[in-house]
Amino acid sequence: MLPVAVFGQKGGNSIEQNSFVEQSMEVVKQLSPAQQKVFLDVLENSEIDSVHIKYILPNGEVVEAEHDNQGSVENFWKIIYKYNLITEICNVPFGSTYEDAKRILTDKYGDYDYLNSTKDDMIFENKKYAAVDFDTMHFMFQSDGERSYFNAAILCINCKSKVEAIRTKQRMHEILSKRYSGFINMDGNDDYLSVGGISPVSSEQDFGFGVRIDIKDYGHPGKVLGFPYGVRIIYGPYNYVKEDF
């Protein structure tokens, strides 16, 4: 739930601002923790006066709403939600079939690693995405027995030391925090886990966060290869297969 106190710090007409809070709460009170975190970040970084709210998205787009116009308020939050909703990676929409994802990825990156890939995990090595070099890229799928669904991606950067891993993780955190509103360090520091974005499907396991960054200790096999740590950007897994008893 978004605290009313946020508005008291921005000044202006408290009656009008409280009215805007009430309207906004109707939109956000049923949302996931991830969605609420995004919207709280928006409120904390918006210009709010007695008439309207203005927020600048990370891409520079300005979003505004009038306090006393319910349609304007709802449209404001819809734009914020759509901007932070994760729908694709590497030009492949999540929920795509294996065949469609394979066509897009091989057109973009060429052949994948046939030896280590499976029908559930298509692996590419030494590829670039968004001007970042990744050592491995995993595109993962789930199936309901009739069709497959692209439901997860893991982009990995190998590191020679823990210090390098922390530095790399911080760099990736900075990049994604410029893309998503409310991108945060989950454990209170910037060493191990960052989360943000909004999942394309609801999930009780990840509280609705769409992407996370962590540091993976590869253990003995990694040490043998000279890369004991890896920084991973993880999208999903998103559950597209609905099963019930």
Backbone as CSV, one residue per row, in Angstrom:
resi,resn,N_x,N_y,N_z,CA_x,CA_y,CA_z,C_x,C_y,C_z
1,MET,0.840,-1.192,0.000,0.000,0.000,0.000,0.877,1.244,0.000
2,LEU,0.529,2.245,-0.808,1.314,3.455,-0.926,0.972,4.417,0.200
3,PRO,1.955,4.871,0.976,1.689,5.727,2.121,1.262,7.123,1.728
4,VAL,0.242,7.667,2.393,-0.229,9.024,2.149,0.864,10.029,2.465
5,ALA,1.759,9.682,3.395,2.805,10.605,3.841,3.720,11.043,2.708
6,VAL,3.801,10.246,1.643,4.655,10.605,0.511,4.294,11.976,-0.012
7,PHE,3.003,12.290,-0.056,2.558,13.550,-0.635,2.836,14.736,0.272
8,GLY,2.858,14.515,1.569,3.102,15.606,2.483,4.473,16.219,2.322
9,GLN,5.399,15.513,1.702,6.759,16.000,1.546,6.920,16.899,0.328
10,LYS,5.898,16.960,-0.524,6.022,17.701,-1.776,5.342,19.070,-1.716
11,GLY,4.598,19.367,-0.664,3.928,20.644,-0.548,2.660,20.704,-1.361
12,GLY,2.046,21.910,-1.469,0.834,22.070,-2.237,-0.394,21.902,-1.373
13,ASN,-1.561,21.807,-1.998,-2.837,21.710,-1.302,-3.039,20.294,-0.807
14,SER,-3.057,20.104,0.497,-3.138,18.754,1.058,-4.457,18.083,0.747
15,ILE,-5.559,18.869,0.660,-6.865,18.270,0.357,-6.860,17.693,-1.044
16,GLU,-6.360,18.489,-2.011,-6.283,18.015,-3.390,-5.351,16.819,-3.491
17,GLN,-4.231,16.874,-2.799,-3.265,15.788,-2.880,-3.818,14.524,-2.261
18,ASN,-4.531,14.659,-1.147,-5.138,13.479,-0.532,-6.181,12.870,-1.452
19,SER,-6.904,13.717,-2.201,-7.870,13.214,-3.166,-7.164,12.406,-4.247
20,PHE,-6.020,12.914,-4.689,-5.258,12.195,-5.704,-4.754,10.863,-5.160
21,VAL,-4.322,10.849,-3.894,-3.881,9.605,-3.267,-5.006,8.585,-3.280
22,GLU,-6.206,9.023,-2.922,-7.344,8.101,-2.880,-7.625,7.517,-4.260
23,GLN,-7.564,8.360,-5.292,-7.791,7.868,-6.645,-6.714,6.871,-7.056
24,SER,-5.457,7.201,-6.729,-4.358,6.317,-7.080,-4.443,4.993,-6.351
25,MET,-4.872,5.037,-5.095,-4.974,3.818,-4.307,-5.982,2.846,-4.904
26,GLU,-7.024,3.380,-5.517,-8.005,2.515,-6.154,-7.365,1.725,-7.294
27,VAL,-6.373,2.308,-7.912,-5.701,1.648,-9.026,-4.670,0.637,-8.529
28,VAL,-3.930,0.985,-7.476,-2.750,0.196,-7.106,-2.953,-0.772,-5.935
29,LYS,-4.048,-0.669,-5.198,-4.159,-1.440,-3.960,-4.213,-2.948,-4.175
30,GLN,-4.585,-3.380,-5.363,-4.669,-4.814,-5.633,-3.426,-5.340,-6.360
31,LEU,-2.420,-4.504,-6.529,-1.257,-4.897,-7.318,-0.248,-5.686,-6.500
32,SER,0.676,-6.318,-7.206,1.728,-7.105,-6.575,2.735,-6.188,-5.893
33,PRO,3.564,-6.727,-4.984,4.621,-5.912,-4.362,5.530,-5.244,-5.384
34,ALA,5.828,-5.930,-6.482,6.683,-5.335,-7.513,6.015,-4.121,-8.136
35,GLN,4.743,-4.245,-8.454,4.021,-3.143,-9.058,3.903,-1.977,-8.080
36,GLN,3.640,-2.281,-6.825,3.554,-1.225,-5.828,4.888,-0.524,-5.645
37,LYS,5.992,-1.282,-5.707,7.320,-0.679,-5.581,7.569,0.292,-6.729
38,VAL,7.168,-0.080,-7.923,7.322,0.800,-9.081,6.527,2.081,-8.870
39,PHE,5.269,1.929,-8.456,4.403,3.098,-8.329,4.854,3.997,-7.177
40,LEU,5.362,3.419,-6.105,5.874,4.218,-4.998,7.088,5.029,-5.448
41,ASP,7.963,4.399,-6.225,9.120,5.109,-6.753,8.676,6.269,-7.636
42,VAL,7.627,6.055,-8.418,7.103,7.120,-9.270,6.619,8.291,-8.421
43,LEU,5.870,7.998,-7.366,5.357,9.066,-6.518,6.483,9.831,-5.831
44,GLU,7.479,9.100,-5.385,8.581,9.748,-4.675,9.421,10.633,-5.590
45,ASN,9.379,10.372,-6.895,10.217,11.118,-7.827,9.395,11.964,-8.798
46,SER,8.144,12.220,-8.436,7.275,13.043,-9.269,7.196,14.473,-8.738
47,GLU,6.825,15.375,-9.629,6.480,16.733,-9.236,4.978,16.757,-8.995
48,ILE,4.581,17.076,-7.761,3.169,17.046,-7.388,2.768,18.401,-6.831
49,ASP,1.712,19.000,-7.401,1.180,20.233,-6.844,-0.310,20.047,-6.584
50,SER,-1.013,21.120,-6.400,-2.429,21.036,-6.026,-3.324,20.626,-7.183
51,VAL,-2.767,20.602,-8.407,-3.582,20.319,-9.585,-3.194,19.030,-10.288
52,HIS,-1.892,18.773,-10.403,-1.492,17.628,-11.220,-0.204,16.998,-10.702
53,ILE,0.123,15.836,-11.299,1.366,15.124,-11.031,2.108,14.969,-12.347
54,LYS,3.433,15.126,-12.297,4.265,14.957,-13.500,5.438,14.056,-13.157
55,TYR,5.644,13.058,-14.010,6.743,12.111,-13.810,7.491,11.950,-15.125
56,ILE,8.819,11.887,-15.033,9.646,11.675,-16.218,10.156,10.237,-16.210
57,LEU,9.750,9.466,-17.208,10.202,8.088,-17.330,11.703,8.053,-17.610
58,PRO,12.359,6.928,-17.312,13.794,6.813,-17.590,14.177,7.109,-19.036
59,ASN,13.247,6.926,-19.972,13.548,7.214,-21.379,13.315,8.673,-21.747
60,GLY,12.934,9.496,-20.761,12.739,10.916,-20.990,11.308,11.326,-21.267
61,GLU,10.417,10.365,-21.476,9.018,10.690,-21.743,8.362,11.263,-20.486
62,VAL,7.581,12.338,-20.670,6.884,12.978,-19.558,5.457,12.441,-19.472
63,VAL,5.051,12.021,-18.266,3.702,11.514,-18.030,3.043,12.421,-16.993
64,GLU,1.826,12.881,-17.278,1.136,13.797,-16.377,-0.302,13.358,-16.151
65,ALA,-0.867,13.803,-15.038,-2.261,13.523,-14.741,-2.824,14.639,-13.873
66,GLU,-4.135,14.896,-14.013,-4.832,15.857,-13.177,-5.446,15.128,-11.989
67,HIS,-5.302,15.705,-10.803,-5.755,15.038,-9.590,-7.241,14.688,-9.614
68,ASP,-8.060,15.620,-10.105,-9.514,15.456,-9.991,-10.129,14.773,-11.212
69,ASN,-9.306,14.193,-12.065,-9.804,13.523,-13.266,-9.463,12.045,-13.168
70,GLN,-10.461,11.209,-12.850,-10.226,9.785,-12.648,-9.641,9.127,-13.884
71,GLY,-10.139,9.495,-15.066,-9.614,8.914,-16.292,-8.162,9.273,-16.512
72,SER,-7.814,10.521,-16.186,-6.436,10.975,-16.322,-5.516,10.216,-15.381
73,VAL,-5.977,9.996,-14.144,-5.183,9.261,-13.153,-4.959,7.821,-13.593
74,GLU,-6.017,7.161,-14.057,-5.902,5.773,-14.486,-4.967,5.654,-15.688
75,ASN,-5.072,6.589,-16.627,-4.199,6.550,-17.799,-2.749,6.784,-17.397
76,PHE,-2.510,7.645,-16.425,-1.161,7.899,-15.908,-0.530,6.600,-15.444
77,TRP,-1.268,5.838,-14.606,-0.715,4.596,-14.060,-0.610,3.504,-15.119
78,LYS,-1.510,3.512,-16.097,-1.422,2.524,-17.172,-0.147,2.720,-17.988
79,ILE,0.221,3.981,-18.233,1.451,4.253,-18.970,2.661,3.781,-18.177
80,ILE,2.665,4.061,-16.869,3.766,3.625,-16.001,3.867,2.106,-16.008
81,TYR,2.716,1.446,-15.878,2.685,-0.018,-15.843,3.216,-0.603,-17.154
82,LYS,2.729,-0.096,-18.273,3.140,-0.622,-19.577,4.628,-0.428,-19.794
83,TYR,5.166,0.712,-19.366,6.586,0.991,-19.563,7.451,-0.011,-18.799
84,ASN,7.033,-0.388,-17.603,7.837,-1.269,-16.746,7.517,-2.754,-16.918
85,LEU,6.511,-3.068,-17.722,6.142,-4.461,-17.967,7.153,-5.107,-18.904
86,ILE,7.690,-6.236,-18.500,8.655,-6.962,-19.325,7.906,-7.873,-20.286
87,THR,8.103,-7.662,-21.570,7.367,-8.439,-22.567,8.276,-9.250,-23.488
88,GLU,9.570,-8.860,-23.594,10.466,-9.562,-24.502,11.913,-9.341,-24.102
89,ILE,12.783,-10.159,-24.677,14.229,-9.977,-24.535,14.879,-10.468,-25.820
90,CYS,15.873,-9.747,-26.292,16.554,-10.080,-27.553,15.569,-10.193,-28.719
91,ASN,14.529,-9.356,-28.690,13.491,-9.300,-29.729,12.566,-10.521,-29.748
92,VAL,12.658,-11.365,-28.721,11.783,-12.538,-28.645,10.714,-12.293,-27.579
93,PRO,9.438,-12.224,-27.962,8.382,-12.025,-26.973,8.273,-13.232,-26.041
94,PHE,8.148,-12.992,-24.749,7.909,-14.093,-23.825,6.550,-14.716,-24.134
95,GLY,6.488,-16.038,-24.047,5.299,-16.775,-24.442,5.392,-17.322,-25.854
96,SER,6.452,-16.936,-26.591,6.630,-17.449,-27.963,6.877,-18.957,-27.951
97,THR,6.563,-19.613,-29.059,6.858,-21.035,-29.185,8.361,-21.222,-29.386
98,TYR,8.825,-22.439,-29.160,10.237,-22.763,-29.373,10.641,-22.459,-30.811
99,GLU,9.784,-22.829,-31.746,10.102,-22.651,-33.163,10.236,-21.172,-33.533
100,ASP,9.319,-20.344,-33.032,9.384,-18.912,-33.329,10.610,-18.273,-32.679
101,ALA,10.890,-18.664,-31.432,12.055,-18.118,-30.734,13.346,-18.526,-31.441
102,LYS,13.422,-19.778,-31.860,14.617,-20.268,-32.556,14.850,-19.491,-33.841
103,ARG,13.801,-19.233,-34.590,13.932,-18.494,-35.846,14.474,-17.083,-35.589
104,ILE,13.916,-16.398,-34.615,14.351,-15.028,-34.323,15.791,-15.011,-33.829
105,LEU,16.111,-15.930,-32.917,17.446,-15.928,-32.307,18.541,-16.342,-33.282
106,THR,18.268,-17.336,-34.103,19.293,-17.762,-35.067,19.465,-16.728,-36.176
107,ASP,18.404,-16.011,-36.524,18.545,-14.903,-37.474,19.406,-13.796,-36.877
108,LYS,19.300,-13.612,-35.570,20.022,-12.532,-34.887,21.452,-12.936,-34.548
109,TYR,21.628,-14.157,-34.025,22.920,-14.568,-33.477,23.614,-15.693,-34.228
110,GLY,22.955,-16.291,-35.194,23.548,-17.442,-35.868,23.256,-18.724,-35.106
111,ASP,24.080,-19.743,-35.324,23.843,-21.047,-34.715,24.000,-21.002,-33.199
112,TYR,23.189,-21.801,-32.516,23.314,-21.936,-31.072,24.197,-23.137,-30.748
113,ASP,24.460,-23.349,-29.470,25.319,-24.441,-29.010,24.518,-25.744,-29.034
114,TYR,24.617,-26.470,-30.172,23.832,-27.697,-30.324,24.211,-28.751,-29.296
115,LEU,25.478,-28.813,-28.932,25.963,-29.874,-28.049,25.360,-29.785,-26.656
116,ASN,25.255,-28.570,-26.112,24.794,-28.411,-24.734,23.343,-27.973,-24.609
117,SER,22.730,-27.593,-25.708,21.339,-27.155,-25.667,20.389,-28.348,-25.610
118,THR,19.189,-28.102,-25.098,18.120,-29.102,-25.072,16.849,-28.445,-25.605
119,LYS,15.776,-29.212,-25.662,14.505,-28.642,-26.112,13.953,-27.627,-25.123
120,ASP,14.488,-27.635,-23.895,14.039,-26.700,-22.872,15.011,-25.548,-22.639
121,ASP,16.177,-25.599,-23.260,17.211,-24.611,-22.981,18.091,-24.424,-24.215
122,MET,17.886,-23.326,-24.928,18.673,-23.004,-26.114,19.813,-22.073,-25.686
123,ILE,21.053,-22.472,-25.936,22.220,-21.771,-25.411,23.033,-21.135,-26.544
124,PHE,23.372,-19.863,-26.343,24.283,-19.168,-27.240,25.503,-18.742,-26.432
125,GLU,26.658,-18.701,-27.076,27.891,-18.334,-26.392,28.547,-17.124,-27.044
126,ASN,29.126,-16.264,-26.182,29.908,-15.105,-26.635,29.114,-14.215,-27.594
127,LYS,27.988,-13.721,-27.087,27.129,-12.848,-27.880,26.958,-11.504,-27.181
128,LYS,26.591,-10.513,-27.958,26.393,-9.151,-27.448,24.917,-8.802,-27.484
129,TYR,24.452,-8.155,-26.421,23.080,-7.645,-26.395,23.081,-6.281,-25.703
130,ALA,22.475,-5.293,-26.343,22.391,-3.936,-25.798,23.777,-3.404,-25.431
131,ALA,24.743,-3.683,-26.286,26.127,-3.211,-26.134,26.860,-3.855,-24.970
132,VAL,26.339,-4.959,-24.450,26.994,-5.696,-23.362,27.400,-7.067,-23.879
133,ASP,28.645,-7.488,-23.599,29.133,-8.800,-24.015,28.780,-9.842,-22.955
134,PHE,28.121,-10.920,-23.385,27.752,-12.007,-22.490,28.490,-13.279,-22.896
135,ASP,28.940,-14.020,-21.897,29.639,-15.272,-22.175,28.664,-16.364,-22.589
136,THR,27.526,-16.436,-21.916,26.489,-17.395,-22.301,25.124,-16.739,-22.186
137,MET,24.210,-17.167,-23.053,22.829,-16.686,-23.029,21.920,-17.911,-23.124
138,HIS,21.078,-18.097,-22.113,20.153,-19.228,-22.070,18.736,-18.724,-22.357
139,PHE,18.073,-19.368,-23.300,16.677,-19.067,-23.597,15.892,-20.340,-23.299
140,MET,14.979,-20.257,-22.334,14.396,-21.458,-21.748,12.898,-21.536,-22.004
141,PHE,12.395,-22.784,-21.994,11.025,-23.036,-22.415,10.326,-24.020,-21.470
142,GLN,9.012,-23.884,-21.394,8.179,-24.883,-20.731,7.125,-25.356,-21.731
143,SER,6.532,-26.505,-21.460,5.568,-27.081,-22.398,4.358,-27.622,-21.662
144,ASP,3.212,-27.519,-22.315,1.991,-28.119,-21.757,1.666,-29.438,-22.452
145,GLY,2.606,-29.932,-23.264,2.407,-31.175,-23.999,1.918,-30.957,-25.408
146,GLU,1.365,-29.780,-25.676,0.882,-29.464,-27.013,1.734,-28.395,-27.694
147,ARG,2.184,-27.417,-26.920,3.052,-26.378,-27.458,4.020,-25.924,-26.374
148,SER,5.065,-25.251,-26.820,6.079,-24.751,-25.893,5.902,-23.250,-25.705
149,TYR,6.471,-22.742,-24.587,6.385,-21.325,-24.274,7.761,-20.822,-23.840
150,PHE,8.227,-19.761,-24.463,9.450,-19.108,-24.024,9.155,-18.411,-22.705
151,ASN,9.746,-18.917,-21.612,9.350,-18.426,-20.289,10.499,-17.945,-19.413
152,ALA,11.744,-17.997,-19.909,12.861,-17.533,-19.081,14.083,-17.276,-19.942
153,ALA,14.923,-16.365,-19.471,16.202,-16.098,-20.120,17.230,-15.768,-19.049
154,ILE,18.442,-16.281,-19.230,19.536,-16.004,-18.303,20.736,-15.549,-19.120
155,LEU,21.174,-14.322,-18.871,22.320,-13.751,-19.565,23.479,-13.693,-18.583
156,CYS,24.602,-14.355,-18.915,25.685,-14.556,-17.955,26.979,-13.877,-18.379
157,ILE,27.655,-13.282,-17.403,28.998,-12.726,-17.587,29.925,-13.415,-16.595
158,ASN,30.924,-14.134,-17.092,31.865,-14.830,-16.214,32.872,-13.851,-15.614
159,CYS,33.272,-14.125,-14.360,34.190,-13.231,-13.650,35.311,-14.032,-12.991
160,LYS,36.511,-13.450,-12.964,37.682,-14.147,-12.445,37.818,-14.048,-10.931
161,SER,37.078,-13.135,-10.306,37.167,-12.981,-8.855,35.847,-12.439,-8.320
162,LYS,35.681,-12.531,-7.004,34.470,-12.002,-6.389,34.416,-10.486,-6.520
163,VAL,35.569,-9.842,-6.402,35.628,-8.391,-6.563,35.162,-7.985,-7.954
164,GLU,35.620,-8.710,-8.973,35.192,-8.418,-10.340,33.702,-8.672,-10.504
165,ALA,33.198,-9.729,-9.854,31.776,-10.051,-9.945,30.930,-8.939,-9.321
166,ILE,31.336,-8.438,-8.167,30.595,-7.365,-7.505,30.604,-6.106,-8.360
167,ARG,31.767,-5.802,-8.936,31.880,-4.621,-9.796,30.994,-4.768,-11.043
168,THR,30.997,-5.949,-11.623,30.172,-6.195,-12.812,28.696,-6.137,-12.479
169,LYS,28.339,-6.703,-11.336,26.940,-6.673,-10.906,26.472,-5.240,-10.687
170,GLN,27.312,-4.411,-10.098,26.980,-3.008,-9.882,26.772,-2.286,-11.214
171,ARG,27.624,-2.622,-12.191,27.493,-2.005,-13.515,26.167,-2.386,-14.163
172,MET,25.784,-3.649,-14.071,24.520,-4.082,-14.657,23.334,-3.496,-13.905
173,HIS,23.481,-3.341,-12.590,22.418,-2.705,-11.802,22.193,-1.277,-12.290
174,GLU,23.263,-0.554,-12.539,23.146,0.822,-13.022,22.438,0.874,-14.372
175,ILE,22.758,-0.073,-15.243,22.135,-0.109,-16.561,20.637,-0.360,-16.452
176,LEU,20.246,-1.358,-15.656,18.826,-1.687,-15.556,18.042,-0.668,-14.738
177,SER,18.704,0.005,-13.796,18.001,1.023,-13.012,17.677,2.242,-13.876
178,LYS,18.373,2.394,-15.000,18.058,3.462,-15.937,16.961,3.042,-16.914
179,ARG,16.610,1.761,-16.885,15.550,1.256,-17.756,14.218,1.114,-17.020
180,TYR,14.248,0.693,-15.754,13.017,0.411,-15.013,12.864,1.333,-13.807
181,SER,11.643,1.781,-13.571,11.348,2.579,-12.389,11.404,1.683,-11.152
182,GLY,12.038,2.159,-10.088,12.045,1.415,-8.829,12.902,0.178,-8.827
183,PHE,13.932,0.113,-9.671,14.840,-1.041,-9.665,15.676,-0.964,-8.393
184,ILE,15.695,-2.030,-7.586,16.238,-1.942,-6.229,17.211,-3.076,-5.912
185,ASN,18.019,-2.829,-4.871,18.846,-3.873,-4.273,18.000,-4.566,-3.214
186,MET,17.701,-5.821,-3.426,16.756,-6.526,-2.570,17.267,-6.704,-1.146
187,ASP,18.580,-6.920,-0.992,19.122,-7.201,0.337,19.720,-5.958,0.994
188,GLY,19.472,-4.795,0.424,19.916,-3.570,1.053,21.309,-3.124,0.660
189,ASN,22.041,-3.939,-0.077,23.337,-3.509,-0.589,23.433,-3.902,-2.059
190,ASP,24.500,-3.496,-2.693,24.604,-3.696,-4.142,25.482,-4.883,-4.509
191,ASP,25.694,-5.808,-3.563,26.634,-6.895,-3.805,26.018,-8.119,-4.477
192,TYR,24.779,-8.476,-4.126,24.312,-9.803,-4.500,23.031,-9.847,-5.326
193,LEU,21.986,-9.137,-4.935,20.697,-9.321,-5.602,20.000,-7.990,-5.866
194,SER,19.622,-7.778,-7.112,18.803,-6.632,-7.509,17.564,-7.165,-8.204
195,VAL,16.442,-6.460,-8.040,15.192,-6.877,-8.683,14.460,-5.663,-9.228
196,GLY,13.621,-5.899,-10.225,12.835,-4.812,-10.783,12.006,-5.267,-11.959
197,GLY,11.362,-4.304,-12.592,10.478,-4.625,-13.701,9.246,-5.362,-13.220
198,ILE,8.280,-5.507,-14.108,7.029,-6.195,-13.787,6.895,-7.438,-14.653
199,SER,6.630,-8.565,-14.013,6.497,-9.841,-14.717,5.310,-9.819,-15.672
200,PRO,5.440,-10.457,-16.854,4.312,-10.507,-17.793,3.186,-11.428,-17.346
201,VAL,3.476,-12.312,-16.395,2.440,-13.168,-15.820,2.570,-13.110,-14.304
202,SER,1.464,-13.278,-13.605,1.484,-13.204,-12.150,2.174,-14.425,-11.565
203,SER,2.881,-14.207,-10.449,3.585,-15.289,-9.781,3.685,-14.998,-8.304
204,GLU,3.376,-15.992,-7.462,3.490,-15.817,-6.028,4.930,-15.983,-5.568
205,GLN,5.784,-16.581,-6.400,7.153,-16.865,-5.987,8.054,-15.637,-6.057
206,ASP,7.872,-14.787,-7.072,8.777,-13.648,-7.242,8.121,-12.317,-6.926
207,PHE,6.907,-12.344,-6.353,6.189,-11.133,-5.964,5.939,-10.198,-7.143
208,GLY,5.989,-10.760,-8.353,5.683,-9.978,-9.533,6.866,-9.268,-10.156
209,PHE,8.076,-9.387,-9.558,9.256,-8.783,-10.179,9.604,-9.553,-11.458
210,GLY,9.936,-8.812,-12.521,10.168,-9.455,-13.803,11.593,-9.869,-14.063
211,VAL,12.562,-9.162,-13.456,13.971,-9.443,-13.742,14.780,-9.263,-12.477
212,ARG,15.832,-10.043,-12.359,16.732,-9.894,-11.215,18.176,-10.088,-11.681
213,ILE,19.083,-9.528,-10.909,20.518,-9.696,-11.152,21.128,-10.316,-9.912
214,ASP,21.918,-11.375,-10.093,22.582,-11.972,-8.942,24.006,-12.369,-9.293
215,ILE,24.723,-12.808,-8.264,26.082,-13.328,-8.444,26.045,-14.819,-8.137
216,LYS,26.519,-15.623,-9.078,26.516,-17.074,-8.940,27.928,-17.575,-8.646
217,ASP,28.059,-18.337,-7.576,29.325,-18.997,-7.263,29.328,-20.344,-7.982
218,TYR,30.193,-20.488,-8.986,30.221,-21.706,-9.790,30.882,-22.878,-9.063
219,GLY,31.548,-22.601,-7.957,32.191,-23.673,-7.202,33.446,-24.198,-7.883
220,HIS,33.768,-25.444,-7.605,35.019,-26.044,-8.096,35.135,-26.056,-9.621
221,PRO,34.072,-26.440,-10.369,34.205,-26.439,-11.843,34.575,-25.063,-12.383
222,GLY,34.012,-24.014,-11.786,34.331,-22.672,-12.236,35.766,-22.287,-11.940
223,LYS,36.241,-22.696,-10.782,37.621,-22.399,-10.411,38.599,-23.073,-11.366
224,VAL,38.283,-24.297,-11.765,39.147,-25.024,-12.703,39.244,-24.296,-14.033
225,LEU,38.122,-23.719,-14.473,38.081,-23.029,-15.757,38.582,-21.591,-15.656
226,GLY,38.839,-21.128,-14.439,39.365,-19.775,-14.274,38.317,-18.700,-14.097
227,PHE,37.044,-19.099,-13.984,35.952,-18.141,-13.776,35.054,-18.665,-12.653
228,PRO,35.440,-18.452,-11.403,34.689,-19.020,-10.282,33.343,-18.348,-10.020
229,TYR,33.123,-17.150,-10.607,31.869,-16.437,-10.366,31.242,-16.011,-11.687
230,GLY,29.934,-15.813,-11.615,29.220,-15.306,-12.769,28.149,-14.326,-12.331
231,VAL,27.973,-13.269,-13.106,26.876,-12.327,-12.883,25.765,-12.687,-13.864
232,ARG,24.579,-12.876,-13.324,23.466,-13.338,-14.149,22.326,-12.309,-14.150
233,ILE,21.830,-11.993,-15.331,20.580,-11.251,-15.462,19.513,-12.294,-15.790
234,ILE,18.539,-12.428,-14.909,17.571,-13.527,-15.011,16.166,-12.971,-15.239
235,TYR,15.583,-13.343,-16.354,14.192,-13.012,-16.655,13.354,-14.269,-16.441
236,GLY,12.400,-14.202,-15.522,11.575,-15.371,-15.252,12.200,-16.298,-14.227
237,PRO,11.776,-17.577,-14.173,10.816,-18.163,-15.127,9.387,-17.678,-14.901
238,TYR,8.692,-17.424,-16.015,7.292,-17.035,-15.984,6.456,-18.270,-16.308
239,ASN,5.416,-18.463,-15.555,4.624,-19.686,-15.708,3.453,-19.467,-16.664
240,TYR,3.621,-19.939,-17.903,2.558,-19.835,-18.901,1.651,-21.061,-18.925
241,VAL,2.116,-22.150,-18.342,1.331,-23.382,-18.338,0.472,-23.422,-17.084
242,LYS,-0.829,-23.419,-17.267,-1.771,-23.437,-16.158,-2.245,-24.869,-15.929
243,GLU,-1.912,-25.401,-14.783,-2.311,-26.776,-14.446,-3.037,-26.795,-13.109
244,ASP,-3.992,-27.686,-12.989,-4.750,-27.790,-11.749,-5.315,-29.199,-11.615
245,PHE,-5.683,-29.567,-10.412,-6.274,-30.890,-10.164,-7.786,-30.795,-10.264
